[in-house]
Amino acid sequence: MSVSSALGMLCAIASAYCTTRPSFLALMGVAVMFLFLPTGCCTMAVMAAVPTHMRASAVALNILIMHLLGDVPSPIAVGALKDWLAPRCNTTTVDGVEVLNPDCVLDGPGLRLTLVLCLSLLGFTVIFWTIPLLFPLTCGRPALDEKELKEDADEEALM
């Protein structure tokens, strides 16, 4: 998962420096593929960390937390960063119609920096996926229900 996240981050940051639309779309597409590869593993890790009867609630809570910490605040934070780094990229009213400010072209470096700074935060993902690889002995067995614990104890008693 850490390798996939690192490759996704590198492809996404490289896409910010592409000069053509096809190369940008290709690199960003590869980045998205790499970044979404670990999602199944994340769900399995959450499910393995709790007893069977709590798995649905654990996955639901995991999704809720991801949305509260990611999808909800990110548009506001990215918009504020873009407004600070590329202040001319906004809308203006021309003949009663909202259009993109023509001076936005001058803020290309600010827009690129906004994209790179946001994508650089994926480095935390790489770090957090790498920590369990560095300390494998701290990872325990999957969580078991009381019934499963009793069955395991009975199996060990028979041996």
Long-range contacts (C-beta under 8 A, 24 or more apart in sequence): 1-37, 1-38, 1-41, 1-42, 1-129, 2-126, 2-129, 2-130, 2-133, 4-34, 4-35, 4-37, 4-38, 5-34, 5-35, 5-38, 5-122, 5-125, 5-126, 5-129, 6-126, 7-31, 7-34, 8-32, 8-33, 8-34, 8-35, 8-37, 8-122, 9-35, 9-119, 9-120, 9-122, 9-123, 9-125, 9-126, 12-119, 12-122, 13-116, 13-119, 13-120, 16-112, 16-115, 16-116, 16-119, 17-112, 35-122, 38-129, 48-142, 48-143, 49-142, 49-143, 50-143, 51-143, 51-144, 51-145, 51-146, 51-148, 52-145, 52-148, 53-145, 78-114, 78-118, 81-114, 81-117, 81-118, 82-110, 82-111, 82-114, 85-110, 85-111, 85-113, 85-114, 86-110, 86-111, 86-114
